[in-house]
Amino acid sequence: METVASISTIVGGRNGGSDQELRTMKTGKASGWGMTYSWIEIGRAEDTPMDINEQAQTWCLERFGKSGARWFEKKDKFYFKNEKDLTMFILRWT
């Protein structure tokens, strides 16, 4: 199942507190390795840095440890086992 939600729907704010356009973020659920994950794809706007995924991967590594069962990135989507980790990711990257 795939859902499209605007940032205002997810966190009730604007991109970084600025007056720039809102970014939409696709979210959904996926199962694998006997576990269920929530995934999110970082929304992109005109001013989004080209290396946003690399920055987000570095941030996840620093916060959650190395990629594995707790979180991982695949094809520009970030997958999280724990809903609290997903929430922290959304708050940081929207």
N, C-alpha and C positions, 0 to 999 in steps of 0.2 A: 504494500500500500504506500502510495506517495502522496504527500500533502504539501501544499504551497502556503506558507504563512508570511505575512509581512513582519518586519521588525516591530512595528507598532503593536501588532497582535502578540508577538512573543514577549517583548520587554516593555512595551508602552513608551518607547522613546524614539529619538531620531539617531541617525548615524553619528556616533561620537559627540552627541550634544550639539551638533551644528545644524545649519539650515539646509544642508545638502539633501539630495533625494533619498528616500527610504530605500533600503535594499530588501529584496525578498529572499527568503531562505527556504529551500526545499528540505523537508524532514520526512522521516518514515521509520519503519521497523524492518529488521532483517534477522533471519535466523541462520546460524552457522556454528559449527563445532559444538553442537549440542546446547548452544546458548542463544538468547535473543538480545539483539542490540538495537539501540536507537541511533539513527544516522542523521547527519545534517550536512548540507552543502553550503559553503560560505557564499553569500550573495555578492554579486559584483556590481559596482556602479562605475561611472566614468572615472572617478578619482581613486579607485581601488588599486593598491600597489600590485604589480605583476607577480611579486613573490609572496603574496598573501598566504598561500598554502604552506610554503616553507616556514614562514614566520609562525603560523599556527602550529605546525608540527614541532618546532622548537619549543614553543610555549607548552604544548602538551607533554613533551619529554621532561621539561623542568617541573611541571606540576604533578604529573601522574606516573612518571617513570617511563621506561622504554616501551615501545609499541609491542602489543601482545594481546592478552585476553581482556585487559581492562579497557584499552582503546587501541584503535589503529586507523590508518588513512588508506583509502584505496580509490583511485580514479576521482580525485577531488572531493570525496565524501569522507567525513570523519565519523567513525562508529564508536559508540560508548556503551559499555555494559551497565554502568551505574547512571541513573537519571540525574543524580547530583553533579556528576562530572559533566554531563551534557549541559546542565543549567549553567555551570561555571563557564563552559566554552561559549555558550550563547551570550552570556553577559560580557565576556571579553571581546568577542569577535563580531558583534553587531553594532 
